[in-house]
Amino acid sequence: MAMVGVDGLVEALAQPFLLAKVDQHAAAVRESLTAAGKPVDAISLAGYARSVIAVHQRHGRPLPTPESVDWSAADWTALRLVAVCHLADAAGAL
């Protein structure tokens, strides 16, 4: 949440196009967890986020930070992590 979640959710609430992107990513995360037979809860979402971060790091890219993300052109990783935070917030896991 501290990495990009708070800033991303604030930006998404202010920019409808960004909220739509976050919602699309949240649906994909939910579908992925459900297909794997996992609940959409804090533990599963944390594991999913760790996997996203691991893949990002394996490609040698720096992790997103609130200062490094241009929310008008946020990349897949930042959007996916914000979507995980959005789902965690909706599930009461935060």
C-alpha positions as CSV (number, residue, x, y, z in Angstrom):
1,M,0.0,0.0,0.0
2,A,2.8,2.4,0.9
3,M,4.7,1.7,-2.4
4,V,2.0,3.0,-4.8
5,G,-1.4,2.0,-3.3
6,V,-2.3,5.2,-1.4
7,D,-1.2,7.6,-4.1
8,G,-2.6,5.4,-6.9
9,L,-6.1,5.1,-5.3
10,V,-6.2,8.9,-4.6
11,E,-5.3,9.6,-8.2
12,A,-7.8,7.0,-9.5
13,L,-10.6,8.6,-7.5
14,A,-9.7,11.9,-9.1
15,Q,-9.3,10.6,-12.7
16,P,-12.1,8.4,-14.1
17,F,-9.9,7.0,-16.9
18,L,-7.4,5.8,-14.2
19,L,-10.1,4.3,-12.1
20,A,-11.4,2.4,-15.1
21,K,-7.9,1.0,-15.6
22,V,-7.6,0.0,-12.0
23,D,-11.0,-1.6,-12.1
24,Q,-9.9,-3.7,-15.1
25,H,-6.8,-4.8,-13.4
26,A,-8.7,-5.6,-10.2
27,A,-11.1,-7.8,-12.2
28,A,-8.1,-9.6,-13.7
29,V,-6.5,-10.2,-10.3
30,R,-9.8,-11.4,-8.9
31,E,-10.2,-13.8,-11.8
32,S,-6.6,-15.1,-11.4
33,L,-7.1,-15.8,-7.7
34,T,-10.5,-17.5,-8.3
35,A,-9.1,-19.6,-11.1
36,A,-6.3,-20.8,-8.8
37,G,-8.9,-21.7,-6.2
38,K,-7.8,-19.0,-3.8
39,P,-10.0,-16.6,-1.9
40,V,-9.7,-12.8,-2.5
41,D,-8.4,-12.1,1.0
42,A,-5.3,-10.4,2.6
43,I,-3.1,-13.5,2.3
44,S,-3.9,-14.3,-1.3
45,L,-3.6,-10.6,-2.3
46,A,-0.3,-10.2,-0.6
47,G,1.1,-13.3,-2.3
48,Y,-0.2,-12.0,-5.7
49,A,1.5,-8.6,-5.1
50,R,4.8,-10.3,-4.1
51,S,4.6,-12.3,-7.4
52,V,4.1,-9.1,-9.4
53,I,7.0,-7.5,-7.7
54,A,9.2,-10.5,-8.2
55,V,8.5,-10.6,-11.9
56,H,9.1,-6.9,-12.2
57,Q,12.5,-7.2,-10.4
58,R,13.5,-10.2,-12.5
59,H,13.2,-8.0,-15.6
60,G,15.7,-5.6,-13.9
61,R,13.3,-2.8,-13.6
62,P,13.2,-0.5,-10.6
63,L,10.1,-0.8,-8.4
64,P,7.6,1.9,-8.7
65,T,7.5,4.6,-6.0
66,P,5.0,7.4,-5.5
67,E,7.6,9.8,-6.9
68,S,8.4,7.7,-10.0
69,V,4.9,7.0,-11.3
70,D,3.3,9.3,-13.9
71,W,-0.4,8.4,-13.2
72,S,-1.5,9.6,-16.6
73,A,0.7,6.9,-18.1
74,A,1.1,4.4,-15.3
75,D,2.7,1.1,-16.4
76,W,1.2,-2.4,-15.9
77,T,3.0,-3.1,-12.7
78,A,1.9,0.1,-10.9
79,L,-1.7,-0.4,-12.1
80,R,-1.7,-4.1,-11.0
81,L,-0.3,-3.2,-7.5
82,V,-2.9,-0.4,-7.1
83,A,-5.6,-2.9,-8.1
84,V,-4.4,-5.3,-5.5
85,C,-4.6,-2.5,-2.9
86,H,-8.1,-1.6,-4.1
87,L,-9.2,-5.2,-3.7
88,A,-7.6,-5.4,-0.2
89,D,-9.4,-2.3,0.8
90,A,-12.7,-3.5,-0.5
91,A,-12.2,-6.8,1.3
92,G,-11.5,-5.0,4.6
93,A,-8.0,-6.4,4.6
94,L,-6.3,-3.0,5.3
